[in-house]
């Protein structure tokens, strides 16, 4: 398969590109804060905040996963500079999701939260996803890259694909109670395409007739 011709996207290197992305990532939070302040979150604002922060975590995780396939398939190497910011925003919304759950659902009762995690598999999966995202967020900075070494750092950060699967499972269990699977199907399709793109890229890099050592 021929390599794609690099696209001209020099504007992505402009400092304002990161400012624009930062602003766009903050817009959902700004909308939620505005809705909470003006009573625009419906009859159950606590549930709205919990659900919305969880939804945006999954959306931003999909955007983060899309960076590498788009960069390699389109030849837009400049996209790589946005991956860490998107990853950190994914973690930030996951943290807000956790805080909303802990505060609104559990009243910040640590014992009740631990019992809830132990008793409800869907909460356990969500907590596991957050723990992985926390590890990825902490180690996303250059000092950890130098400390771990490139190979081990890359192996650790491939756990983002496990995060995607666990987040999707958490989302599925949450929607199963209301038998609302439309969005589950959409996110499943998106994540499946991104995972397949990653596998295909690994096979292409390995060359014909060769299986890569690490599919992810």
DRENPA-3360 file (N, C-alpha, C; in nm, 2 decimals, always signed):
BEGIN
1 = XXXXXXXX = +0.08/-0.12/+0.00/+0.00/+0.00/+0.00/+0.09/+0.12/+0.00 ~ +0.07/+0.22/-0.10/+0.15/+0.34/-0.10/+0.13/+0.43/+0.02 ~ +0.23/+0.50/+0.05/+0.22/+0.59/+0.16/+0.14/+0.71/+0.12 ~ +0.06/+0.77/+0.20/-0.02/+0.89/+0.17/+0.07/+1.01/+0.15 ~ +0.04/+1.10/+0.05/+0.11/+1.22/+0.04/+0.08/+1.31/+0.16 ~ +0.18/+1.36/+0.22/+0.16/+1.45/+0.34/+0.07/+1.57/+0.30 ~ -0.03/+1.60/+0.38/-0.11/+1.72/+0.35/-0.05/+1.84/+0.41 ~ -0.07/+1.95/+0.34/-0.02/+2.08/+0.39/-0.11/+2.13/+0.50;
9 = XXXXXXXX = -0.06/+2.12/+0.62/-0.14/+2.17/+0.73/-0.05/+2.25/+0.83 ~ +0.03/+2.34/+0.77/+0.12/+2.42/+0.85/+0.05/+2.50/+0.96 ~ -0.08/+2.54/+0.93/-0.15/+2.62/+1.03/-0.17/+2.55/+1.16 ~ -0.16/+2.41/+1.16/-0.17/+2.34/+1.28/-0.05/+2.37/+1.38 ~ +0.06/+2.42/+1.32/+0.17/+2.45/+1.40/+0.16/+2.59/+1.47 ~ +0.07/+2.66/+1.42/+0.05/+2.80/+1.48/+0.01/+2.79/+1.63 ~ +0.07/+2.87/+1.71/+0.03/+2.87/+1.86/-0.12/+2.88/+1.88 ~ -0.19/+2.96/+1.79/-0.34/+2.97/+1.81/-0.42/+2.85/+1.79;
17 = XXXXXXXX = -0.36/+2.75/+1.72/-0.43/+2.62/+1.70/-0.45/+2.55/+1.84 ~ -0.35/+2.55/+1.92/-0.37/+2.49/+2.06/-0.47/+2.57/+2.14 ~ -0.46/+2.70/+2.13/-0.56/+2.79/+2.20/-0.70/+2.76/+2.16 ~ -0.72/+2.74/+2.03/-0.85/+2.71/+1.98/-0.90/+2.57/+2.03 ~ -0.81/+2.47/+2.03/-0.85/+2.34/+2.08/-0.88/+2.35/+2.23 ~ -0.80/+2.42/+2.30/-0.82/+2.43/+2.45/-0.96/+2.49/+2.47 ~ -0.99/+2.60/+2.39/-1.12/+2.66/+2.41/-1.24/+2.57/+2.38 ~ -1.22/+2.50/+2.27/-1.33/+2.40/+2.23/-1.35/+2.30/+2.33;
25 = XXXXXXXX = -1.24/+2.25/+2.39/-1.26/+2.14/+2.49/-1.32/+2.20/+2.62 ~ -1.31/+2.33/+2.65/-1.37/+2.39/+2.76/-1.52/+2.42/+2.74 ~ -1.57/+2.43/+2.62/-1.70/+2.47/+2.59/-1.81/+2.38/+2.66 ~ -1.79/+2.25/+2.65/-1.89/+2.16/+2.72/-1.90/+2.19/+2.87 ~ -1.79/+2.21/+2.94/-1.79/+2.25/+3.08/-1.86/+2.38/+3.10 ~ -1.83/+2.48/+3.02/-1.89/+2.61/+3.03/-2.04/+2.60/+3.01 ~ -2.08/+2.52/+2.92/-2.23/+2.51/+2.90/-2.29/+2.44/+3.02 ~ -2.23/+2.34/+3.08/-2.28/+2.28/+3.20/-2.29/+2.37/+3.32;
33 = XXXXXXXX = -2.18/+2.45/+3.34/-2.18/+2.55/+3.45/-2.29/+2.66/+3.43 ~ -2.30/+2.70/+3.30/-2.41/+2.80/+3.27/-2.54/+2.74/+3.30 ~ -2.56/+2.61/+3.26/-2.69/+2.55/+3.28/-2.72/+2.53/+3.43 ~ -2.62/+2.49/+3.51/-2.64/+2.48/+3.65/-2.67/+2.61/+3.72 ~ -2.61/+2.72/+3.67/-2.63/+2.85/+3.73/-2.77/+2.91/+3.69 ~ -2.82/+2.87/+3.58/-2.95/+2.93/+3.53/-3.06/+2.84/+3.54 ~ -3.04/+2.72/+3.60/-3.15/+2.62/+3.61/-3.19/+2.56/+3.48 ~ -3.09/+2.55/+3.39/-3.12/+2.49/+3.25/-3.08/+2.35/+3.23;
41 = XXXXXXXX = -3.06/+2.28/+3.34/-3.02/+2.14/+3.33/-3.14/+2.04/+3.35 ~ -3.26/+2.09/+3.35/-3.38/+2.00/+3.36/-3.42/+1.98/+3.50 ~ -3.51/+1.88/+3.52/-3.57/+1.85/+3.65/-3.47/+1.78/+3.74 ~ -3.37/+1.71/+3.69/-3.27/+1.65/+3.77/-3.13/+1.69/+3.73 ~ -3.09/+1.81/+3.77/-2.96/+1.86/+3.73/-2.84/+1.78/+3.77 ~ -2.85/+1.71/+3.89/-2.74/+1.62/+3.93/-2.71/+1.51/+3.83 ~ -2.82/+1.45/+3.79/-2.81/+1.34/+3.70/-2.76/+1.39/+3.56 ~ -2.80/+1.51/+3.52/-2.76/+1.57/+3.40/-2.61/+1.59/+3.40;
49 = XXXXXXXX = -2.56/+1.64/+3.51/-2.42/+1.67/+3.53/-2.33/+1.54/+3.52 ~ -2.38/+1.44/+3.59/-2.31/+1.31/+3.59/-2.31/+1.25/+3.45 ~ -2.43/+1.24/+3.39/-2.43/+1.18/+3.25/-2.35/+1.26/+3.15 ~ -2.36/+1.40/+3.16/-2.30/+1.48/+3.05/-2.14/+1.47/+3.07 ~ -2.09/+1.48/+3.19/-1.95/+1.47/+3.21/-1.90/+1.33/+3.16 ~ -1.98/+1.23/+3.19/-1.94/+1.09/+3.14/-1.94/+1.08/+2.99 ~ -2.05/+1.14/+2.92/-2.06/+1.14/+2.78/-1.94/+1.22/+2.71 ~ -1.90/+1.33/+2.77/-1.79/+1.41/+2.71/-1.65/+1.34/+2.74;
57 = XXXXXXXX = -1.64/+1.26/+2.84/-1.52/+1.18/+2.86/-1.51/+1.08/+2.75 ~ -1.62/+1.01/+2.71/-1.61/+0.91/+2.61/-1.59/+0.98/+2.47 ~ -1.65/+1.09/+2.45/-1.63/+1.16/+2.32/-1.48/+1.21/+2.30 ~ -1.43/+1.27/+2.41/-1.29/+1.31/+2.40/-1.19/+1.20/+2.39 ~ -1.23/+1.08/+2.45/-1.14/+0.96/+2.44/-1.14/+0.92/+2.29 ~ -1.26/+0.92/+2.23/-1.26/+0.89/+2.08/-1.18/+0.98/+2.00 ~ -1.18/+1.11/+2.03/-1.10/+1.21/+1.96/-0.95/+1.18/+1.98 ~ -0.92/+1.15/+2.10/-0.78/+1.12/+2.13/-0.73/+1.00/+2.06;
65 = XXXXXXXX = -0.81/+0.89/+2.05/-0.78/+0.77/+1.98/-0.77/+0.79/+1.83 ~ -0.84/+0.89/+1.78/-0.84/+0.92/+1.63/-0.71/+0.99/+1.59 ~ -0.64/+1.05/+1.68/-0.52/+1.13/+1.64/-0.42/+1.05/+1.56 ~ -0.38/+0.93/+1.61/-0.27/+0.85/+1.54/-0.32/+0.80/+1.41 ~ -0.44/+0.74/+1.40/-0.48/+0.69/+1.26/-0.49/+0.80/+1.16 ~ -0.55/+0.92/+1.20/-0.56/+1.03/+1.11/-0.42/+1.09/+1.07 ~ -0.33/+1.09/+1.17/-0.20/+1.14/+1.14/-0.13/+1.05/+1.04 ~ -0.14/+0.92/+1.05/-0.07/+0.83/+0.96/-0.14/+0.81/+0.83;
73 = XXXXXXXX = -0.27/+0.81/+0.83/-0.35/+0.78/+0.71/-0.35/+0.91/+0.62 ~ -0.35/+1.03/+0.68/-0.36/+1.15/+0.60/-0.22/+1.21/+0.59 ~ -0.12/+1.16/+0.66/+0.01/+1.22/+0.65/+0.02/+1.36/+0.72 ~ -0.07/+1.38/+0.81/-0.07/+1.51/+0.88/+0.01/+1.49/+1.01 ~ +0.14/+1.50/+1.01/+0.22/+1.48/+1.13/+0.19/+1.58/+1.24 ~ +0.14/+1.70/+1.20/+0.12/+1.81/+1.30/+0.01/+1.77/+1.40 ~ -0.07/+1.68/+1.37/-0.18/+1.64/+1.46/-0.12/+1.58/+1.59 ~ +0.00/+1.53/+1.59/+0.06/+1.47/+1.71/+0.07/+1.57/+1.82;
81 = XXXXXXXX = +0.08/+1.69/+1.79/+0.10/+1.79/+1.90/-0.03/+1.82/+1.98 ~ -0.14/+1.77/+1.94/-0.26/+1.79/+2.01/-0.31/+1.66/+2.09 ~ -0.23/+1.55/+2.08/-0.27/+1.43/+2.14/-0.27/+1.44/+2.29 ~ -0.16/+1.50/+2.35/-0.16/+1.51/+2.50/-0.27/+1.60/+2.55 ~ -0.29/+1.71/+2.49/-0.40/+1.80/+2.53/-0.53/+1.73/+2.54 ~ -0.56/+1.66/+2.43/-0.69/+1.59/+2.42/-0.70/+1.48/+2.53 ~ -0.58/+1.41/+2.55/-0.58/+1.31/+2.66/-0.60/+1.36/+2.79 ~ -0.54/+1.48/+2.82/-0.55/+1.54/+2.95/-0.70/+1.59/+2.97;
89 = XXXXXXXX = -0.76/+1.64/+2.87/-0.90/+1.69/+2.88/-0.99/+1.56/+2.90 ~ -0.96/+1.45/+2.84/-1.03/+1.33/+2.86/-1.03/+1.29/+3.01 ~ -0.91/+1.30/+3.06/-0.89/+1.27/+3.21/-0.97/+1.37/+3.29 ~ -0.96/+1.50/+3.25/-1.02/+1.60/+3.33/-1.18/+1.58/+3.34 ~ -1.24/+1.55/+3.23/-1.38/+1.52/+3.23/-1.41/+1.39/+3.30 ~ -1.32/+1.30/+3.30/-1.34/+1.17/+3.38/-1.34/+1.21/+3.52 ~ -1.25/+1.30/+3.56/-1.24/+1.34/+3.70/-1.37/+1.41/+3.74 ~ -1.42/+1.50/+3.66/-1.54/+1.57/+3.69/-1.66/+1.47/+3.70;
97 = XXXXXXXX = -1.66/+1.37/+3.61/-1.76/+1.27/+3.62/-1.76/+1.19/+3.75 ~ -1.64/+1.16/+3.80/-1.62/+1.09/+3.92/-1.66/+1.18/+4.04 ~ -1.62/+1.31/+4.04/-1.66/+1.40/+4.14/-1.81/+1.42/+4.15 ~ -1.87/+1.43/+4.04/-2.02/+1.45/+4.03/-2.09/+1.32/+4.09 ~ -2.04/+1.21/+4.06/-2.10/+1.08/+4.11/-2.07/+1.08/+4.26 ~ -1.95/+1.10/+4.30/-1.92/+1.10/+4.45/-1.99/+1.20/+4.53 ~ -2.01/+1.32/+4.47/-2.08/+1.42/+4.55/-2.23/+1.41/+4.54 ~ -2.29/+1.40/+4.42/-2.43/+1.40/+4.41/-2.50/+1.27/+4.44;
105 = XXXXXXXX = -2.44/+1.16/+4.40/-2.50/+1.03/+4.42/-2.46/+0.97/+4.56 ~ -2.34/+0.99/+4.60/-2.29/+0.93/+4.73/-2.27/+1.02/+4.84 ~ -2.29/+1.15/+4.82/-2.27/+1.25/+4.93/-2.13/+1.25/+4.99 ~ -2.03/+1.22/+4.90/-1.89/+1.22/+4.94/-1.86/+1.13/+5.06 ~ -1.94/+1.03/+5.07/-1.92/+0.92/+5.18/-1.83/+0.82/+5.12 ~ -1.70/+0.82/+5.17/-1.60/+0.73/+5.12/-1.63/+0.59/+5.13 ~ -1.69/+0.55/+5.25/-1.72/+0.41/+5.28/-1.83/+0.37/+5.18 ~ -1.93/+0.45/+5.16/-2.04/+0.42/+5.07/-1.99/+0.40/+4.92;
113 = XXXXXXXX = -1.89/+0.49/+4.88/-1.84/+0.48/+4.75/-1.76/+0.35/+4.73 ~ -1.68/+0.31/+4.83/-1.61/+0.18/+4.82/-1.70/+0.06/+4.82 ~ -1.81/+0.06/+4.90/-1.91/-0.04/+4.89/-1.98/-0.05/+4.76 ~ -2.01/+0.07/+4.70/-2.08/+0.08/+4.57/-1.99/+0.02/+4.46 ~ -1.86/+0.05/+4.47/-1.77/+0.00/+4.37/-1.76/-0.16/+4.38 ~ -1.76/-0.21/+4.50/-1.75/-0.35/+4.52/-1.88/-0.43/+4.48 ~ -1.99/-0.36/+4.50/-2.12/-0.43/+4.48/-2.17/-0.42/+4.34 ~ -2.14/-0.31/+4.26/-2.19/-0.29/+4.13/-2.09/-0.29/+4.02;
121 = XXXXXXXX = -2.09/-0.40/+3.94/-1.98/-0.41/+3.84/-1.97/-0.29/+3.75 ~ -2.08/-0.23/+3.71/-2.06/-0.11/+3.62/-1.99/+0.00/+3.68 ~ -2.00/+0.02/+3.82/-1.93/+0.12/+3.89/-1.78/+0.08/+3.90 ~ -1.76/-0.05/+3.92/-1.62/-0.10/+3.92/-1.55/-0.08/+3.79 ~ -1.62/-0.10/+3.68/-1.56/-0.08/+3.55/-1.52/+0.07/+3.53 ~ -1.62/+0.15/+3.57/-1.59/+0.30/+3.56/-1.47/+0.34/+3.65 ~ -1.46/+0.29/+3.77/-1.35/+0.32/+3.85/-1.22/+0.27/+3.80 ~ -1.22/+0.15/+3.74/-1.10/+0.10/+3.68/-1.06/+0.18/+3.56;
129 = XXXXXXXX = -1.15/+0.23/+3.48/-1.12/+0.31/+3.37/-1.06/+0.44/+3.41 ~ -1.11/+0.50/+3.52/-1.05/+0.62/+3.58/-0.91/+0.60/+3.63 ~ -0.89/+0.49/+3.69/-0.75/+0.46/+3.74/-0.65/+0.45/+3.63 ~ -0.69/+0.39/+3.52/-0.60/+0.38/+3.40/-0.58/+0.52/+3.34 ~ -0.68/+0.60/+3.33/-0.67/+0.73/+3.28/-0.58/+0.82/+3.36 ~ -0.59/+0.80/+3.49/-0.50/+0.87/+3.59/-0.36/+0.84/+3.56 ~ -0.33/+0.71/+3.55/-0.19/+0.66/+3.52/-0.14/+0.72/+3.39 ~ -0.22/+0.72/+3.29/-0.18/+0.78/+3.16/-0.16/+0.93/+3.17;
137 = XXXXXXXX = -0.25/+1.00/+3.24/-0.24/+1.14/+3.25/-0.11/+1.18/+3.33 ~ -0.08/+1.11/+3.44/+0.04/+1.14/+3.51/+0.17/+1.12/+3.43 ~ +0.17/+1.01/+3.35/+0.29/+0.98/+3.28/+0.30/+1.04/+3.14 ~ +0.21/+1.13/+3.11/+0.21/+1.19/+2.98/+0.31/+1.30/+2.96 ~ +0.38/+1.34/+3.07/+0.47/+1.45/+3.06/+0.62/+1.40/+3.03 ~ +0.70/+1.48/+2.98/+0.83/+1.44/+2.93/+0.92/+1.38/+3.04 ~ +0.92/+1.42/+3.16/+1.01/+1.36/+3.26/+0.98/+1.21/+3.28 ~ +0.85/+1.17/+3.27/+0.81/+1.03/+3.28/+0.86/+0.95/+3.15;
145 = XXXXXXXX = +0.85/+1.02/+3.04/+0.90/+0.96/+2.91/+1.04/+0.92/+2.92 ~ +1.12/+1.02/+2.97/+1.27/+1.00/+2.99/+1.29/+0.89/+3.09 ~ +1.21/+0.89/+3.20/+1.23/+0.79/+3.31/+1.20/+0.65/+3.27 ~ +1.09/+0.63/+3.20/+1.05/+0.50/+3.16/+1.12/+0.45/+3.03 ~ +1.16/+0.54/+2.95/+1.22/+0.50/+2.82/+1.11/+0.49/+2.72 ~ +1.14/+0.52/+2.59/+1.04/+0.52/+2.49/+0.96/+0.40/+2.47 ~ +1.03/+0.28/+2.47/+0.96/+0.15/+2.45/+0.86/+0.12/+2.56 ~ +0.90/+0.14/+2.69/+0.81/+0.11/+2.80/+0.70/+0.21/+2.81;
153 = XXXXXXXX = +0.73/+0.34/+2.78/+0.63/+0.45/+2.78/+0.52/+0.42/+2.67 ~ +0.56/+0.38/+2.55/+0.47/+0.35/+2.45/+0.38/+0.23/+2.49 ~ +0.44/+0.12/+2.55/+0.37/+0.01/+2.59/+0.26/+0.05/+2.70 ~ +0.30/+0.13/+2.79/+0.21/+0.18/+2.89/+0.09/+0.26/+2.83 ~ +0.12/+0.34/+2.74/+0.02/+0.43/+2.68/-0.07/+0.36/+2.58 ~ -0.04/+0.23/+2.54/-0.13/+0.16/+2.46/-0.25/+0.11/+2.55 ~ -0.24/+0.13/+2.68/-0.35/+0.10/+2.76/-0.47/+0.19/+2.74 ~ -0.45/+0.30/+2.66/-0.56/+0.38/+2.62/-0.67/+0.31/+2.55;
161 = XXXXXXXX = -0.63/+0.20/+2.47/-0.73/+0.12/+2.40/-0.81/+0.04/+2.50 ~ -0.75/-0.01/+2.61/-0.82/-0.08/+2.71/-0.92/+0.02/+2.78 ~ -0.87/+0.14/+2.80/-0.96/+0.24/+2.86/-1.09/+0.26/+2.77 ~ -1.07/+0.26/+2.64/-1.18/+0.28/+2.55/-1.28/+0.16/+2.56 ~ -1.23/+0.04/+2.57/-1.32/-0.07/+2.58/-1.39/-0.07/+2.72 ~ -1.32/-0.04/+2.82/-1.38/-0.04/+2.96/-1.49/+0.08/+2.96 ~ -1.45/+0.19/+2.91/-1.54/+0.31/+2.91/-1.67/+0.27/+2.83 ~ -1.65/+0.20/+2.72/-1.77/+0.16/+2.64/-1.86/+0.06/+2.72;
169 = XXXXXXXX = -1.79/-0.03/+2.79/-1.87/-0.13/+2.87/-1.94/-0.05/+2.98 ~ -1.88/+0.04/+3.05/-1.94/+0.12/+3.15/-2.06/+0.20/+3.09 ~ -2.05/+0.25/+2.97/-2.15/+0.33/+2.91/-2.27/+0.23/+2.87 ~ -2.24/+0.12/+2.82/-2.34/+0.02/+2.79/-2.42/-0.02/+2.91 ~ -2.36/-0.05/+3.02/-2.43/-0.09/+3.14/-2.52/+0.02/+3.19 ~ -2.47/+0.14/+3.18/-2.55/+0.25/+3.22/-2.68/+0.27/+3.14 ~ -2.66/+0.25/+3.01/-2.78/+0.27/+2.92/-2.87/+0.15/+2.92 ~ -2.82/+0.03/+2.96/-2.90/-0.09/+2.96/-3.02/-0.08/+3.05;
177 = XXXXXXXX = -3.00/-0.01/+3.16/-3.11/+0.01/+3.26/-3.24/+0.07/+3.19 ~ -3.21/+0.16/+3.10/-3.32/+0.23/+3.03/-3.35/+0.17/+2.89 ~ -3.27/+0.07/+2.85/-3.28/+0.00/+2.72/-3.27/+0.11/+2.61 ~ -3.17/+0.19/+2.63/-3.14/+0.29/+2.53/-3.00/+0.26/+2.47 ~ -3.00/+0.20/+2.35/-2.87/+0.15/+2.30/-2.83/+0.23/+2.17 ~ -2.90/+0.33/+2.13/-2.87/+0.40/+2.01/-2.73/+0.46/+2.01 ~ -2.70/+0.53/+2.12/-2.57/+0.60/+2.14/-2.46/+0.49/+2.16 ~ -2.50/+0.38/+2.23/-2.40/+0.28/+2.25/-2.35/+0.22/+2.12;
185 = XXXXXXXX = -2.45/+0.20/+2.03/-2.41/+0.15/+1.90/-2.32/+0.25/+1.82 ~ -2.35/+0.38/+1.83/-2.26/+0.48/+1.76/-2.12/+0.47/+1.82 ~ -2.11/+0.48/+1.95/-1.97/+0.48/+2.01/-1.90/+0.34/+1.98 ~ -1.97/+0.23/+1.99/-1.91/+0.10/+1.96/-1.86/+0.10/+1.82 ~ -1.93/+0.16/+1.72/-1.89/+0.16/+1.58/-1.76/+0.25/+1.57 ~ -1.76/+0.37/+1.63/-1.65/+0.46/+1.62/-1.52/+0.39/+1.68 ~ -1.54/+0.33/+1.80/-1.42/+0.28/+1.87/-1.37/+0.15/+1.79 ~ -1.46/+0.07/+1.74/-1.43/-0.04/+1.66/-1.35/+0.00/+1.53;
193 = XXXXXXXX = -1.39/+0.11/+1.47/-1.32/+0.16/+1.35/-1.18/+0.20/+1.38 ~ -1.17/+0.28/+1.50/-1.04/+0.33/+1.54/-0.95/+0.21/+1.57 ~ -1.00/+0.11/+1.64/-0.91/+0.00/+1.68/-0.87/-0.08/+1.55 ~ -0.96/-0.10/+1.46/-0.93/-0.17/+1.33/-0.83/-0.09/+1.25 ~ -0.84/+0.05/+1.25/-0.74/+0.13/+1.18/-0.61/+0.11/+1.24 ~ -0.60/+0.11/+1.38/-0.47/+0.09/+1.44/-0.41/-0.04/+1.41 ~ -0.49/-0.15/+1.41/-0.44/-0.28/+1.37/-0.39/-0.28/+1.23 ~ -0.47/-0.23/+1.14/-0.42/-0.22/+1.00/-0.29/-0.15/+0.98;
201 = XXXXXXXX = -0.28/-0.04/+1.05/-0.16/+0.04/+1.04/-0.04/-0.04/+1.09 ~ -0.06/-0.12/+1.20/+0.05/-0.20/+1.25/+0.09/-0.31/+1.15 ~ -0.01/-0.37/+1.09/+0.02/-0.47/+0.98/+0.09/-0.41/+0.87 ~ +0.05/-0.29/+0.83/+0.12/-0.22/+0.71/+0.26/-0.19/+0.74 ~ +0.29/-0.14/+0.87/+0.42/-0.11/+0.91/+0.51/-0.23/+0.92 ~ +0.45/-0.35/+0.96/+0.52/-0.47/+0.97/+0.57/-0.53/+0.83 ~ +0.49/-0.49/+0.73/+0.52/-0.54/+0.60/+0.44/-0.66/+0.56 ~ +0.43/-0.70/+0.44/+0.35/-0.82/+0.40/+0.41/-0.94/+0.45;
209 = XXXXXXXX = +0.32/-1.03/+0.50/+0.37/-1.16/+0.55/+0.43/-1.16/+0.68 ~ +0.43/-1.05/+0.75/+0.49/-1.04/+0.88/+0.39/-0.99/+0.98 ~ +0.38/-1.06/+1.10/+0.29/-1.02/+1.20/+0.36/-0.93/+1.30 ~ +0.31/-0.82/+1.33/+0.38/-0.73/+1.43/+0.38/-0.79/+1.57 ~ +0.48/-0.76/+1.65/+0.49/-0.82/+1.78/+0.38/-0.78/+1.87 ~ +0.34/-0.65/+1.86/+0.23/-0.59/+1.94/+0.12/-0.53/+1.85 ~ +0.01/-0.59/+1.85/-0.10/-0.54/+1.76/-0.15/-0.41/+1.80 ~ -0.14/-0.37/+1.93/-0.19/-0.24/+1.98/-0.07/-0.16/+2.03;
% end
